[in-house]
Each structure stands twice: as C-alpha cells, then as structure tokens.
Amino acid sequence: MGTILFYSTFFSTTASSLVKPWIGIMAYYLLAILGPQYIWWWHFDGLRASLWVAVFTLGGIALQIGQNNYDFSFLKTKQNLWLALLWLCISLSYYFGPYVAKFDSYVLSPDQLFSITNSIFLFYFCASLIINDLKKVSYLGIIMIISAGYLIYWANSQYLNSNWEQFNMGRLMGPESVNGSSIYRDENTFAMLFVTGLPFIYYLGHEIKQNYLKYLLWCLIPLGCHAVFLTGSRGGLVGLCVLVLLGFYRTKHKFMAIPLIILFVLFYQWQAGSVMKERADTISEYESETSAEMRLTAWKGGLRIMESHPLIGVGLGSYITALPDFIESSPRVAHNTFMQFAAESGVGAGICYLVIVYLFFRNSKRIRVWCSENSKNIISSRIGHYNDACTLSFAGLTVCSLFLSLNTYEIYYFLLLISNALFVMISKPFVEA
C-alpha cells in the first residue's frame, strides 16, 4: 500500500510539473534538501527521481516561456549576473584546467562535479524565473521546515534508539542508501542542515496563528541544537553561535539576550556530549596534526595555486590532485569555500563568490529597511520573517564556509533564490501575496 501511495504521489507531482513548473521546482528542492531517496531508499530503487522531475519541469518552463507567462525581472538581477559569471569560470576551469585530466582520488571526479554543478545552476536560474510571488516563497520555507524538522527527528531518534552503527567515531552521520550514497554522509554537511533550518523554524513559526502549534514547532529548536551536538561538528557549533548572537542583535527584545545566551550555554554543557566538547576544545589549537593545522596547510597551498594559476585555476574538482605539487601535504580539499572556488576555477571565481555574498547581505538590509518603512502593509511582516530567516541561515552558512568547502551545497543556492525573489518583489510598486 505504501509503495502504491508513493508512486501515485510521485508521478502525479511530476506530471503536474508540466502544467505548473513551480511544483517541479518544489519537488527538486525537496529531493535536494530532505533527500528522501536516501531515507526511504527502497521506494526509490531503480527510479531516477531527479531526472523525471527535471524533464517535466524544464518542459513546463519551455511551454510557459512560449506563452510569455513570466516576469524576467526576477531573472535579470545583479546577483544572478554574478552567479552566471561564476558558472562561466567553473566551466572554463573544467574544460581547460591543467589538472583535470590528472585526477586521481576517491572523491567525486571533475566529470561528476561538473554534472552536479550544471544541475544546481540550471535549476537555480529556472527557479529564479518561476519563484515570483510570496506564496511560492512560502512553499520554499515550508520545504525547509519539513526537511529540517524531519531530519531533526531522525537524528535524535538514532541517539535515543542507541543506533550506534550510524555514528562514525562518536559523530552522527546522515541517512544513506544501501549503497552508501548520501548528501549528508559527512557529519559537517549534516550539521549545516540544522544550522540553516533552525532560523526558518523560528521565524516562520510567527506565521502560525494557533499558539499551541507555534510552540510545538519551536520545540524543535532545542532538539535541532542537540542534533548539531550529535554530529560533533565544530563548524556546526560555530554556526549555532552565529545564529544566537545575530538573532539577538536583530531582535527588538534585546533584554532577553543575556538570559537566553546563558540558557544556551547551560544546554550545551548538559547535552553536548564528550565528543562535541572534546572537539570544541580544539577549535583554537594549531599544533601539528590538528584539524586547524591541516586547514592552514591547505590554505597556504591554495594561495600558491592561485598565484601560479590565477586565470582558470587548476581545474574543477582538482584541488586534491594539485595540492601536493604546491606544498608538502597529503591530498585534501581546501576546507574553505572561497579558496576552493579561487584555486580550482581561478581568481575570478573567487571574486564572483565574494560579490554574491556581499550582494546577499546588501539586499537583505534593503529588504529590512523596506519592511520597516512599510510596516502598515500587512505583507511586510511576512516578507520580514522570510528575510530574517534567510539572512540568519546564510550568515551561519557563510561563517562555516570559512572552514568547510561548501561549493556544491544546495542550500546555499536555495537561500540565494529566496533572497532574490524577495528583493525583486520589494523593488516593484506593490507586492502581491
């Protein structure tokens, strides 16, 4: 019965994407963020879900464009221009990078990375054209809440059920299919989901009128913090601290900051666990063989790569292959998103990444000012909630990207999509829900 229900839902959703492509965009981001194909892998066995969604969604978009049903101002933004330039730099590095053909590693090959990158950028630009009103933005917010909420439940259930096989040296890994594939197998990547999901759970909780449902949703927040602790991710812990501090900075109730920060510290001491605490104690260590020392070594090598290959880098997915030729080190990724872009795809790619981050926060500020100036508009509070949720998530992700390579992390582009839609909406004479 469950299989019949699953296939009925999947094929009806896919077919609907041909008539209403925004449904396909929602399905794509649900697959990309929640990853149901890894949680309930037996239903997806032999079913190329993403391919089916892509074919019908792109077909629907083509039909809608032919009928002139889209407002292209949502696509023609500065943020999207710099994203297009970033994709161009990545493409050039894939085709002309000197180390692409020398690839020799256990991680994804340049061919696989280029295919993933093309899918991410293609759907982002398609979604930018389609997500053109607040109702569709709200659906994206619901997808983030569903994804983060379910995986918070999943993470805590692994701990409560003592499923220690899901832990790697005491650190919780995300769900994976029977063949070991997963978007959240890496503990740091799994932690980032909770860091980016918690602001949506908090701010979008304000949209719920029934107080008991609102507080029930907010009960996920401490469980989400505990899920980060279970991953043992220092980047995730830093991200949580950024959310707490920035959240209190932006709130009107600053008098609550000190007691709630104390409560967060007490909760950390109570529930963080020995693995999280031991790893957190080494954040500032720089002795040899520590994670910090390895990152510094990778960054030094990255700077030398940028100096030697400033135009197109060493090639997409080739940082690991090239690093030992520039510094005495074992093969490893950059552990820094900017460095990974700039070393692999040229300094221009690094500049594009930095400009995109700048534009995001500039647009966020302008949206916040607009909401303040139009406080009497009933829609402004909703836009403000989505903007605040998106901004805190992106801030946490940006700080963590200083220590992690998140170049193909889908949530990064998901947040850019929401911000892009909100910014274009407030730039128009009036906003429609």
NUNU-404783 format. One record per residue (C-alpha): residue number from 1; x, y, z. Coordinates in nm, 4 decimals, padded with zeros to 6 digits. Example, Ala and Ser with C-alpha at 12.3 -4.5 7.8 and 13.67 -1.06 7.14 Angstrom:
BEGIN
[atom 1 [01.2300 -00.4500 00.7800]]
[atom 2 [01.3670 -00.1060 00.7140]]
This chain:
BEGIN
[atom 1 [00.0000 00.0000 00.0000]]
[atom 2 [00.2840 00.2364 00.0889]]
[atom 3 [00.4558 00.1709 -00.2443]]
[atom 4 [00.1347 00.2399 -00.4384]]
[atom 5 [00.0840 00.5658 -00.2485]]
[atom 6 [00.4444 00.6683 -00.3097]]
[atom 7 [00.4349 00.6072 -00.6857]]
[atom 8 [00.0948 00.7751 -00.7168]]
[atom 9 [00.2226 01.0841 -00.5392]]
[atom 10 [00.5490 01.0915 -00.7305]]
[atom 11 [00.4031 01.0555 -01.0795]]
[atom 12 [00.1151 01.2948 -01.0149]]
[atom 13 [00.3628 01.5540 -00.8863]]
[atom 14 [00.5916 01.5011 -01.1850]]
[atom 15 [00.3064 01.5248 -01.4352]]
[atom 16 [00.1760 01.8412 -01.2650]]
[atom 17 [00.5186 01.9988 -01.3202]]
[atom 18 [00.4463 02.0112 -01.6922]]
[atom 19 [00.1436 02.2352 -01.6330]]
[atom 20 [00.2716 02.4171 -01.3233]]
[atom 21 [00.6537 02.4106 -01.3311]]
[atom 22 [00.6803 02.5637 -00.9845]]
[atom 23 [00.5586 02.2290 -00.8473]]
[atom 24 [00.8611 02.0663 -01.0110]]
[atom 25 [01.0898 02.3273 -00.8560]]
[atom 26 [00.9476 02.2464 -00.5116]]
[atom 27 [00.9922 01.8740 -00.5767]]
[atom 28 [01.3527 01.9332 -00.6872]]
[atom 29 [01.4446 02.1225 -00.3698]]
[atom 30 [01.2666 01.8674 -00.1536]]
[atom 31 [01.4816 01.5951 -00.3120]]
[atom 32 [01.7912 01.8128 -00.2772]]
[atom 33 [01.7451 01.9197 00.0863]]
[atom 34 [01.5467 01.6450 00.2598]]
[atom 35 [01.6941 01.3664 00.0478]]
[atom 36 [01.4007 01.1215 00.0729]]
[atom 37 [01.5815 00.8993 -00.1769]]
[atom 38 [01.8353 00.8258 00.0982]]
[atom 39 [01.5893 00.7951 00.3866]]
[atom 40 [01.3362 00.5689 00.2136]]
[atom 41 [01.5759 00.4325 -00.0464]]
[atom 42 [01.3766 00.1136 -00.1090]]
[atom 43 [01.0972 00.3160 -00.2743]]
[atom 44 [01.3454 00.4967 -00.5000]]
[atom 45 [01.5385 00.1863 -00.6042]]
[atom 46 [01.5745 00.1985 -00.9827]]
[atom 47 [01.3745 00.5240 -01.0047]]
[atom 48 [01.5717 00.8252 -01.1281]]
[atom 49 [01.3514 01.0711 -00.9441]]
[atom 50 [01.5574 01.3840 -01.0095]]
[atom 51 [01.5748 01.3100 -01.3821]]
[atom 52 [01.1966 01.2682 -01.4128]]
[atom 53 [01.1372 01.5897 -01.2199]]
[atom 54 [01.3907 01.7756 -01.4331]]
[atom 55 [01.2481 01.6617 -01.7672]]
[atom 56 [00.8880 01.7549 -01.6880]]
[atom 57 [00.9793 02.0804 -01.5114]]
[atom 58 [01.2025 02.2046 -01.7911]]
[atom 59 [00.9369 02.1059 -02.0435]]
[atom 60 [00.6766 02.3023 -01.8490]]
[atom 61 [00.9046 02.6068 -01.8278]]
[atom 62 [00.9618 02.5971 -02.2041]]
[atom 63 [00.5854 02.5919 -02.2636]]
[atom 64 [00.5266 02.8812 -02.0236]]
[atom 65 [00.8045 03.0908 -02.1802]]
[atom 66 [00.6482 03.0309 -02.5206]]
[atom 67 [00.3263 03.1814 -02.3850]]
[atom 68 [00.5094 03.4832 -02.2313]]
[atom 69 [00.3876 03.3956 -01.8829]]
[atom 70 [00.6991 03.5014 -01.6904]]
[atom 71 [00.8349 03.8249 -01.5474]]
[atom 72 [01.2026 03.8203 -01.6470]]
[atom 73 [01.2937 04.0894 -01.3929]]
[atom 74 [01.3276 03.8084 -01.1375]]
[atom 75 [01.5981 03.6540 -01.3543]]
[atom 76 [01.7787 03.9729 -01.4608]]
[atom 77 [01.9325 04.0751 -01.1273]]
[atom 78 [02.2892 04.1617 -01.0285]]
[atom 79 [02.3050 03.8568 -00.8064]]
[atom 80 [02.2126 03.6297 -01.0956]]
[atom 81 [02.4615 03.8033 -01.3243]]
[atom 82 [02.7457 03.7231 -01.0847]]
[atom 83 [02.6194 03.3691 -01.0457]]
[atom 84 [02.6261 03.3300 -01.4239]]
[atom 85 [02.9846 03.4604 -01.4269]]
[atom 86 [03.0727 03.2114 -01.1516]]
[atom 87 [02.9294 02.9276 -01.3601]]
[atom 88 [03.1307 03.0501 -01.6602]]
[atom 89 [03.4536 03.0440 -01.4567]]
[atom 90 [03.3741 02.6936 -01.3337]]
[atom 91 [03.3032 02.5755 -01.6894]]
[atom 92 [03.6297 02.7178 -01.8220]]
[atom 93 [03.8246 02.5508 -01.5426]]
[atom 94 [03.6590 02.2187 -01.6219]]
[atom 95 [03.7479 02.2327 -01.9906]]
[atom 96 [04.0920 02.3942 -01.9660]]
[atom 97 [04.2171 02.3257 -01.6115]]
[atom 98 [04.5662 02.1669 -01.6265]]
[atom 99 [04.4968 01.9103 -01.3545]]
[atom 100 [04.1533 01.7880 -01.4639]]
[atom 101 [04.2990 01.5066 -01.6746]]
[atom 102 [04.5348 01.4099 -01.3907]]
[atom 103 [04.2501 01.3440 -01.1484]]
[atom 104 [04.3309 01.0581 -00.9115]]
[atom 105 [04.1208 01.0475 -00.5955]]
[atom 106 [03.8450 00.8644 -00.4147]]
[atom 107 [03.6131 01.1678 -00.4131]]
[atom 108 [03.3874 01.2870 -00.6954]]
[atom 109 [03.5601 01.3205 -01.0312]]
[atom 110 [03.5604 01.6508 -01.2264]]
[atom 111 [03.3053 01.4979 -01.4660]]
[atom 112 [03.0694 01.4165 -01.1790]]
[atom 113 [03.1206 01.7568 -01.0169]]
[atom 114 [03.0553 01.9380 -01.3442]]
[atom 115 [02.7324 01.7441 -01.3931]]
[atom 116 [02.6196 01.8275 -01.0375]]
[atom 117 [02.7205 02.1928 -01.0793]]
[atom 118 [02.5293 02.2268 -01.4061]]
[atom 119 [02.2164 02.0814 -01.2431]]
[atom 120 [02.2432 02.3184 -00.9467]]
[atom 121 [02.2877 02.6296 -01.1611]]
[atom 122 [02.0273 02.5277 -01.4190]]
[atom 123 [01.7576 02.4732 -01.1587]]
[atom 124 [01.8572 02.7855 -00.9694]]
[atom 125 [01.8115 03.0050 -01.2776]]
[atom 126 [01.4876 02.8274 -01.3700]]
[atom 127 [01.3614 02.8731 -01.0159]]
[atom 128 [01.4609 03.2430 -01.0212]]
[atom 129 [01.2234 03.2877 -01.3138]]
[atom 130 [00.9412 03.0927 -01.1505]]
[atom 131 [00.9547 03.1952 -00.7825]]
[atom 132 [00.7951 03.5343 -00.8375]]
[atom 133 [00.5450 03.5830 -00.5556]]
[atom 134 [00.5259 03.5459 -00.1795]]
[atom 135 [00.3072 03.2359 -00.1958]]
[atom 136 [00.5779 03.0398 -00.3759]]
[atom 137 [00.8426 03.1732 -00.1375]]
[atom 138 [00.6294 03.0446 00.1495]]
[atom 139 [00.6263 02.6990 -00.0094]]
[atom 140 [01.0066 02.7058 -00.0167]]
[atom 141 [01.0036 02.7959 00.3518]]
[atom 142 [00.7725 02.5035 00.4230]]
[atom 143 [01.0101 02.2704 00.2376]]
[atom 144 [01.2968 02.3867 00.4601]]
[atom 145 [01.0885 02.3364 00.7741]]
[atom 146 [00.9751 01.9890 00.6650]]
[atom 147 [01.3305 01.8892 00.5725]]
[atom 148 [01.4964 02.0241 00.8859]]
[atom 149 [01.2102 01.9109 01.1106]]
[atom 150 [01.2090 01.5531 00.9909]]
[atom 151 [01.5877 01.5168 00.9973]]
[atom 152 [01.5958 01.6665 01.3477]]
[atom 153 [01.3544 01.3922 01.4491]]
[atom 154 [01.5621 01.1342 01.2606]]
[atom 155 [01.8890 01.2444 01.4215]]
[atom 156 [01.7529 01.2381 01.7745]]
[atom 157 [01.5831 00.9027 01.7189]]
[atom 158 [01.9199 00.7470 01.6244]]
[atom 159 [02.0545 00.8585 01.9608]]
[atom 160 [01.7502 00.7612 02.1655]]
[atom 161 [01.7325 00.4198 01.9965]]
[atom 162 [02.1068 00.3654 02.0520]]
[atom 163 [02.1714 00.3072 01.6814]]
[atom 164 [02.5487 00.3392 01.7244]]
[atom 165 [02.6161 00.1996 01.3762]]
[atom 166 [02.5038 00.5358 01.2425]]
[atom 167 [02.7863 00.7071 01.4343]]
[atom 168 [03.1402 00.7442 01.2991]]
[atom 169 [03.3802 00.7603 01.5950]]
[atom 170 [03.1030 00.9088 01.8057]]
[atom 171 [02.9824 01.1511 01.5354]]
[atom 172 [02.6364 01.1096 01.3809]]
[atom 173 [02.6246 01.0681 01.0023]]
[atom 174 [02.3154 01.1478 00.7984]]
[atom 175 [02.0871 00.8898 00.6347]]
[atom 176 [02.2309 00.6970 00.3424]]
[atom 177 [02.1055 00.4467 00.0875]]
[atom 178 [02.2005 00.0803 00.0843]]
[atom 179 [02.4960 00.1506 -00.1480]]
[atom 180 [02.6320 00.4181 00.0867]]
[atom 181 [02.5359 00.7215 -00.1233]]
[atom 182 [02.4083 01.0251 00.0640]]
[atom 183 [02.4135 01.4028 00.0592]]
[atom 184 [02.4593 01.4062 00.4379]]
[atom 185 [02.7103 01.1283 00.4930]]
[atom 186 [02.9672 01.3869 00.6014]]
[atom 187 [02.8938 01.4964 00.9588]]
[atom 188 [02.9791 01.8627 00.8902]]
[atom 189 [02.7436 01.8787 00.5934]]
[atom 190 [02.4712 01.7175 00.8033]]
[atom 191 [02.5226 01.9764 01.0767]]
[atom 192 [02.4857 02.2587 00.8249]]
[atom 193 [02.1307 02.1470 00.7507]]
[atom 194 [02.0290 02.2064 01.1126]]
[atom 195 [02.2151 02.5381 01.1295]]
[atom 196 [02.0338 02.6667 00.8200]]
[atom 197 [01.6986 02.5113 00.9095]]
[atom 198 [01.6563 02.6437 01.2645]]
[atom 199 [01.6043 03.0115 01.1651]]
[atom 200 [01.3182 02.9064 00.9352]]
[atom 201 [01.1609 02.7063 01.2160]]
[atom 202 [01.1792 03.0085 01.4470]]
[atom 203 [01.0790 03.2955 01.2189]]
[atom 204 [00.8167 03.1090 01.0195]]
[atom 205 [00.6681 02.9962 01.3491]]
[atom 206 [00.5463 03.3550 01.3802]]
[atom 207 [00.3255 03.2890 01.0778]]
[atom 208 [00.1237 03.0320 01.2739]]
[atom 209 [-00.1767 03.1871 01.4482]]
[atom 210 [-00.2538 02.8944 01.6788]]
[atom 211 [-00.0219 02.9337 01.9771]]
[atom 212 [-00.0103 02.5624 02.0604]]
[atom 213 [00.1082 02.4795 01.7076]]
[atom 214 [00.3594 02.7644 01.7161]]
[atom 215 [00.5167 02.6446 02.0418]]
[atom 216 [00.5044 02.2844 01.9268]]
[atom 217 [00.7097 02.3844 01.6216]]
[atom 218 [00.9504 02.5814 01.8390]]
[atom 219 [01.0120 02.2714 02.0495]]
[atom 220 [01.2199 02.1528 01.7531]]
[atom 221 [01.4785 02.4268 01.8211]]
[atom 222 [01.6491 02.2650 02.1248]]
[atom 223 [01.6240 01.9276 01.9519]]
[atom 224 [01.7923 02.0830 01.6473]]
[atom 225 [02.0750 02.2130 01.8667]]
[atom 226 [02.1099 01.8640 02.0109]]
[atom 227 [02.1250 01.7222 01.6583]]
[atom 228 [02.4221 01.9518 01.5857]]
[atom 229 [02.5894 01.8276 01.9041]]
[atom 230 [02.5381 01.4682 01.7889]]
[atom 231 [02.7292 01.5390 01.4652]]
[atom 232 [03.0301 01.6574 01.6642]]
[atom 233 [03.0790 01.9321 01.4048]]
[atom 234 [03.2811 02.2279 01.5258]]
[atom 235 [03.1637 02.4229 01.2216]]
[atom 236 [02.8060 02.3439 01.3206]]
[atom 237 [02.8724 02.4673 01.6748]]
[atom 238 [03.0218 02.7914 01.5419]]
[atom 239 [02.7198 02.8266 01.3135]]
[atom 240 [02.4832 02.7887 01.6098]]
[atom 241 [02.6709 03.0598 01.7987]]
[atom 242 [02.6397 03.2910 01.4969]]
[atom 243 [02.2636 03.2285 01.4852]]
[atom 244 [02.2235 03.3034 01.8551]]
[atom 245 [02.4313 03.6232 01.8526]]
[atom 246 [02.2980 03.7619 01.5244]]
[atom 247 [01.9426 03.6662 01.6181]]
[atom 248 [01.9620 03.8667 01.9394]]
[atom 249 [02.1269 04.1579 01.7584]]
[atom 250 [01.8344 04.1798 01.5164]]
[atom 251 [01.5552 04.1259 01.7691]]
[atom 252 [01.3545 04.4023 01.9346]]
[atom 253 [01.3661 04.2179 02.2678]]
[atom 254 [01.7367 04.2603 02.3416]]
[atom 255 [01.6744 04.2417 02.7164]]
[atom 256 [01.6225 03.8664 02.6684]]
[atom 257 [01.9672 03.8176 02.5153]]
[atom 258 [02.1712 03.7540 02.8301]]
[atom 259 [01.9363 03.5029 02.9991]]
[atom 260 [01.8823 03.3111 02.6735]]
[atom 261 [02.2557 03.3023 02.5972]]
[atom 262 [02.3131 03.1650 02.9467]]
[atom 263 [02.0397 02.9091 02.8813]]
[atom 264 [02.2129 02.8069 02.5551]]
[atom 265 [02.5466 02.7643 02.7362]]
[atom 266 [02.3818 02.5547 03.0084]]
[atom 267 [02.2087 02.3404 02.7454]]
[atom 268 [02.5436 02.2920 02.5717]]
[atom 269 [02.7101 02.1828 02.8945]]
[atom 270 [02.4221 01.9470 02.9668]]
[atom 271 [02.3636 01.7873 02.6267]]
[atom 272 [02.6694 01.8440 02.4051]]
[atom 273 [02.8335 01.5134 02.4969]]
[atom 274 [03.2006 01.4249 02.5314]]
[atom 275 [03.2776 01.4081 02.1565]]
[atom 276 [03.1368 01.7545 02.0852]]
[atom 277 [03.3100 01.9081 02.3877]]
[atom 278 [03.6458 01.7478 02.3101]]
[atom 279 [03.6327 01.8680 01.9505]]
[atom 280 [03.5147 02.2152 02.0543]]
[atom 281 [03.8130 02.2465 02.2896]]
[atom 282 [04.0480 02.2098 01.9897]]
[atom 283 [03.8935 02.4885 01.7779]]
[atom 284 [04.1755 02.7280 01.8681]]
[atom 285 [04.4592 02.4712 01.8641]]
[atom 286 [04.7236 02.4961 01.5964]]
[atom 287 [04.9644 02.2195 01.6977]]
[atom 288 [05.0711 01.9772 01.4295]]
[atom 289 [04.8313 01.7076 01.3196]]
[atom 290 [04.5302 01.9030 01.4474]]
[atom 291 [04.2430 01.9934 01.2175]]
[atom 292 [04.3363 02.3619 01.2391]]
[atom 293 [04.6932 02.2931 01.1289]]
[atom 294 [04.5743 02.0828 00.8352]]
[atom 295 [04.3439 02.3643 00.7262]]
[atom 296 [04.6243 02.6199 00.7435]]
[atom 297 [04.8410 02.3923 00.5310]]
[atom 298 [04.5623 02.3516 00.2743]]
[atom 299 [04.5083 02.7298 00.2640]]
[atom 300 [04.8792 02.8001 00.2124]]
[atom 301 [04.8778 02.5552 -00.0758]]
[atom 302 [04.5648 02.7210 -00.2128]]
[atom 303 [04.7316 03.0624 -00.2137]]
[atom 304 [05.0248 02.9191 -00.4088]]
[atom 305 [04.7855 02.7600 -00.6567]]
[atom 306 [04.6090 03.0943 -00.7055]]
[atom 307 [04.9436 03.2668 -00.7623]]
[atom 308 [05.0501 03.0037 -01.0159]]
[atom 309 [04.7136 02.9642 -01.1973]]
[atom 310 [04.5175 03.2895 -01.1453]]
[atom 311 [04.3048 03.2777 -01.4615]]
[atom 312 [04.1348 02.9372 -01.4735]]
[atom 313 [04.2807 02.7632 -01.1677]]
[atom 314 [04.3957 02.4034 -01.1641]]
[atom 315 [04.0590 02.2751 -01.2810]]
[atom 316 [03.7219 02.1846 -01.1339]]
[atom 317 [03.7500 01.9106 -00.8721]]
[atom 318 [04.1309 01.9085 -00.8967]]
[atom 319 [04.2348 02.0829 -00.5731]]
[atom 320 [04.3117 01.7490 -00.4085]]
[atom 321 [04.5186 01.6341 -00.7040]]
[atom 322 [04.7152 01.9593 -00.7375]]
[atom 323 [04.7846 02.0432 -00.3715]]
[atom 324 [05.0889 01.8116 -00.3170]]
[atom 325 [05.2616 01.9805 -00.6141]]
[atom 326 [05.2463 02.3210 -00.4419]]
[atom 327 [05.3092 02.2387 -00.0764]]
[atom 328 [05.4281 01.9420 00.1246]]
[atom 329 [05.0925 01.7934 00.2160]]
[atom 330 [04.8728 01.4913 00.1706]]
[atom 331 [04.5849 01.5347 -00.0797]]
[atom 332 [04.2927 01.7225 00.0745]]
[atom 333 [04.0217 01.9736 -00.0086]]
[atom 334 [04.0626 02.3432 00.0712]]
[atom 335 [03.8283 02.3427 00.3731]]
[atom 336 [03.7314 02.6945 00.2643]]
[atom 337 [03.4652 02.7680 00.0040]]
[atom 338 [03.6299 03.0828 -00.1333]]
[atom 339 [03.9687 02.9093 -00.1569]]
[atom 340 [03.8146 02.6076 -00.3285]]
[atom 341 [03.6489 02.8282 -00.5913]]
[atom 342 [03.9509 03.0541 -00.6473]]
[atom 343 [04.2141 02.7775 -00.6633]]
[atom 344 [04.0109 02.5383 -00.8791]]
[atom 345 [03.8356 02.7845 -01.1108]]
[atom 346 [04.0540 03.0940 -01.0992]]
[atom 347 [04.0665 03.4171 -00.9005]]
[atom 348 [03.7665 03.5403 -01.0979]]
[atom 349 [03.5524 03.2622 -00.9494]]
[atom 350 [03.6654 03.3618 -00.6005]]
[atom 351 [03.5743 03.7251 -00.6691]]
[atom 352 [03.2325 03.6190 -00.8005]]
[atom 353 [03.1705 03.4227 -00.4807]]
[atom 354 [03.2643 03.7189 -00.2597]]
[atom 355 [03.0475 03.9616 -00.4617]]
[atom 356 [02.7496 03.7245 -00.4382]]
[atom 357 [02.7877 03.7094 -00.0600]]
[atom 358 [02.8093 04.0896 -00.0466]]
[atom 359 [02.5012 04.1321 -00.2668]]
[atom 360 [02.3040 03.8920 -00.0485]]
[atom 361 [02.3644 04.0920 00.2691]]
[atom 362 [02.3143 04.4242 00.0887]]
[atom 363 [01.9801 04.3047 -00.0462]]
[atom 364 [01.8868 04.1693 00.2958]]
[atom 365 [01.9472 04.5110 00.4502]]
[atom 366 [01.7392 04.6836 00.1834]]
[atom 367 [01.4539 04.4372 00.2351]]
[atom 368 [01.4677 04.5010 00.6091]]
[atom 369 [01.4555 04.8787 00.5538]]
[atom 370 [01.1596 04.8374 00.3150]]
[atom 371 [00.9726 04.6315 00.5729]]
[atom 372 [01.0338 04.8996 00.8335]]
[atom 373 [00.9129 05.1784 00.6030]]
[atom 374 [00.6038 04.9780 00.5002]]
[atom 375 [00.5169 04.8384 00.8419]]
[atom 376 [00.1489 04.9181 00.7865]]
[atom 377 [00.1437 04.6876 00.4862]]
[atom 378 [00.0154 04.3501 00.6090]]
[atom 379 [00.2526 04.1691 00.3740]]
[atom 380 [00.5643 04.3472 00.5050]]
[atom 381 [00.5726 04.1415 00.8252]]
[atom 382 [00.5677 03.8183 00.6247]]
[atom 383 [00.8432 03.9396 00.3950]]
[atom 384 [01.0378 04.0444 00.7035]]
[atom 385 [01.0076 03.6963 00.8573]]
[atom 386 [01.1303 03.5242 00.5405]]
[atom 387 [01.4118 03.7745 00.5047]]
[atom 388 [01.5232 03.7329 00.8671]]
[atom 389 [01.5131 03.3529 00.8421]]
[atom 390 [01.7073 03.3569 00.5175]]
[atom 391 [01.9636 03.6082 00.6471]]
[atom 392 [02.0421 03.4175 00.9669]]
[atom 393 [02.0711 03.0917 00.7745]]
[atom 394 [02.3027 03.2477 00.5179]]
[atom 395 [02.5140 03.4149 00.7879]]
[atom 396 [02.5636 03.0826 00.9662]]
[atom 397 [02.6460 02.9118 00.6385]]
[atom 398 [02.8880 03.1866 00.5337]]
[atom 399 [03.0829 03.1694 00.8588]]
[atom 400 [03.1015 02.7909 00.8348]]
[atom 401 [03.2183 02.8207 00.4727]]
[atom 402 [03.5392 02.9749 00.6091]]
[atom 403 [03.6285 02.6295 00.7395]]
[atom 404 [03.4376 02.3983 00.5018]]
[atom 405 [03.4228 02.3514 00.1244]]
[atom 406 [03.0523 02.4020 00.0503]]
[atom 407 [03.0810 02.4782 -00.3213]]
[atom 408 [02.8049 02.2393 -00.4291]]
[atom 409 [02.5939 02.2702 -00.1131]]
[atom 410 [02.2410 02.3047 -00.2477]]
[atom 411 [02.1087 02.5042 00.0492]]
[atom 412 [02.3463 02.7909 -00.0372]]
[atom 413 [02.1699 02.8399 -00.3713]]
[atom 414 [01.8307 02.7770 -00.2101]]
[atom 415 [01.8859 03.0751 00.0218]]
[atom 416 [02.0075 03.2915 -00.2665]]
[atom 417 [01.6858 03.2029 -00.4511]]
[atom 418 [01.4621 03.3218 -00.1675]]
[atom 419 [01.6596 03.6425 -00.1215]]
[atom 420 [01.6500 03.7142 -00.4949]]
[atom 421 [01.2718 03.6726 -00.5076]]
[atom 422 [01.2106 03.8929 -00.2029]]
[atom 423 [01.4408 04.1685 -00.3299]]
[atom 424 [01.2723 04.1887 -00.6701]]
[atom 425 [00.9271 04.1877 -00.5064]]
[atom 426 [01.0028 04.4858 -00.2816]]
[atom 427 [01.1525 04.6683 -00.5814]]
[atom 428 [00.8118 04.6761 -00.7530]]
[atom 429 [00.5405 04.9394 -00.6931]]
[atom 430 [00.3359 04.6944 -00.4879]]
[atom 431 [00.3725 04.3426 -00.3548]]
[atom 432 [00.1256 04.0661 -00.4233]]
[atom 433 [00.0824 03.7710 -00.1895]]
